[in-house]
Amino acid sequence: MATQYFARPKLQLFGISTAFVVRKIGLSDLSDALRLGWEDFKAIPTHAIVLCVIYPVLGLVLFRLVVGYSVLPLLFPLAAGFTLIGPFAALGLYELSRRRERGEEAAAWDAMQVLRAPSFGAILGLGMLLFALFLTWIATADAIYVATFGHAPAATIPDFATRVLTTPEGWLLIIVGCGVGFLFAVVALCVSVVSFPLMLDRHASAIDAIRTSLRAVMENPFAMAVWGLIVAALLVIGSLPLFVGLAVVLPVLGHATWHLYRKVVEPDPNPPQEEPRPAIGHRYAADFPASLFPWSHER
């Protein structure tokens, strides 16, 4: 088994200590998290697609707005920047995976139960932090473009592509933009890789969740770097064509992030006792869209 317990004395060297125990993980754990995420998606695909359909729709809207208002240089930063707030946007998916893991019925409406979580205030606060990081990235990307090409807008998509791909200034823009974007992505990963699932599951404060996430990255730098690359690669694949593939990629990654959290953070040794809900039944495609409204089956 690749997962190992994290040596608690080492924490104190970095001055980062919380009540949550972090474990070492390997590449096999990442593979397993993705497999489990895929299993969750297959088990409740209609719910996940409904939750995430806003992403491809938003992508299409952004594409139209960008083209219409001649601000093409912001199209890629906008699309890439949404990965910064993805961990917060996937809250509903964490809840569905949590319920399925416990053998409970998972319906679309259950995703909204995150609004009633005791730590929702902390979750919202950290979500706002990621949103501020997203806005900062957009402003930075725009400043990089202006510094490279000036304020003259690109007239058409071919014109913009020619500028970026066939000129020295364009190559400089790609190198600097990707480098700066990488730094933003690293910050988001370090702060949020397990933060939101931890706050949802263990009602941790935002500070403790961030500290635990930082510890997870510090103890598993290679595995977390690979995880970041996997997320980036799948998001690029899902964005083609016109972001439609994100309707599958995003829910799978959301579910997988929950299972990654389970592998990285040791479970609560004394979990609160909760009344179990009815066991999960098998779902069929023919049940859609009736399966989105489970109360309609109640007598």
Number of C-alpha atoms within 10 A of each C-alpha: 7 11 14 14 13 20 12 13 8 12 16 9 8 9 8 13 17 16 8 19 18 26 21 21 24 17 15 13 19 21 14 15 23 22 16 20 24 20 16 22 25 13 18 21 21 20 24 27 19 13 20 21 16 13 21 20 16 13 20 15 12 16 20 14 14 16 18 11 10 15 17 21 20 19 18 12 20 19 18 19 22 17 20 24 20 18 24 22 19 23 23 25 33 28 22 29 26 20 20 18 14 12 15 17 17 24 21 20 14 15 21 15 12 18 14 10 16 15 21 19 15 20 27 15 13 23 21 14 15 23 18 14 19 23 16 14 23 20 13 16 24 18 13 18 20 15 12 15 15 10 11 7 15 18 13 14 13 10 11 16 15 13 17 18 14 10 12 12 16 19 14 16 22 16 12 16 18 14 12 16 19 12 12 17 21 16 16 20 22 21 25 27 27 27 28 33 28 27 22 22 21 18 18 24 19 24 14 19 27 23 22 29 24 21 25 26 22 15 19 19 15 14 19 22 14 15 19 15 12 15 17 15 12 16 20 17 15 19 20 11 11 13 21 18 18 27 22 17 22 27 27 25 26 29 29 27 28 28 25 25 23 18 22 27 20 15 15 11 6 6 9 8 6 6 6 11 12 10 13 16 11 7 14 12 10 8 10 13 10 11 19 15 13 13 11 9 8 6 4
